[in-house]
């Protein structure tokens, strides 16, 4: 049963300055939300985090518990089976899950902000009833497939093709680095429908698990985030109904850019949560570990590290929450200027939070010394997991390009 707060949405104050309106959102309701998710994470995830990481095991039973708590349709309206929350709440939830295990945060983020959100934003009413409702209720798992072996940062290099037939589309090609790809019940995938139009010739499609010609491929053996499934998905003469075109033909890539704005907020929150977790385990260790007859927390070198870590985490948190708040305001206002700011400031949040997470995790290992290099302590896992945040959903280099284009123009 979902806590009552999962059915409520804090009002958005769009008056006054950004700071004044933003501050109204950091309130007791959000604190209660944080406490609820933190309690779940510590009770249900912490005892299993090391085991599922070591075994690279996707925890299907834990996924069911996440659904029961209402965490799998976070920004989907209640009428479609979701929690009806905004991005600020969403960011806090991903942060708290990732504070104990980035793999779980990543799995929830990909399901919510990519697959589910794409269907919510651009799907027909029939598609929403058929796919969005069970996804939001946690009855089905979603994945989102854009990246290919030859189309990473250059998503316009997509080679998967979809050929229109009388009453169907025929898909051929493959995708890589698909989160949840091996276990997903519903896949949103991009394919070229008119190569002559380049970016404007890419369309989005919904494919159901079990469709002939659609299958998961190789499961990747990863450095980190090992309990989050990452795999190929393959289309071989995969015939899907014409009505499974998602959004307008040729607008799939443009729609992807809008979806990635929300996705980058979730990756910022992912990095933020892991940085917080790495910092907290460092404080605990520094207080317990003794050298020269004193806790190492007494030494200035360690104190300076902890001070720098917490300062950078707080800065990342403010950037992430601001981007999330702006996303909520843009949804409420529908203003084009607000939407443009989401793109810029979600990239800023993702860039900074991801790189802070890497720096903080590195310092966490250094504070732990030799123990930071072994699996008995959580610093080692944070160190491996955080690197994804500078790569996934647009590398740090791509974020800098996006930010610069918004500052200086598209040229």
Buried (B, 14 or more C-beta within 10 A) or exposed (E): EEBEBBEBBBEBBEEEEEEEBBEBBBEEBBEBBBEBBBEBBEEBBEEBBBEBBEEBBBBEEBBEBBBEBBBBBBBBBBEBBBBBBBBBBBBBBBBBBBBBBBBBBBBBBBBBBBBBBBBBBBBEEEBBEBBBBBBBBBEBBBBBBBBBEEBBEEBEEBBBBBBBEEEBBBBBBBBBBBBBBBBBBBBBBBBBBBEEEEBBBBBBBBBBBEBEBBBBBEBBEBEBBBBBBBBBBBBEEBBBEEBBBBBEBBBBBBBBEBBBBBBBBBBBBBBBBBBBBBBBBBBEBBEEBEEEEEBBBBBEEBEEBBEEBBEBBEEBBEBBBBBBBBBBBBBBEEEEEBBEBBBBBBBBBBBBBBBBBBBBBBBBBBBBEEBBEEEEBBBBBBBBBBBBBBBBBBBBEBBBBBBEBBEEEEE
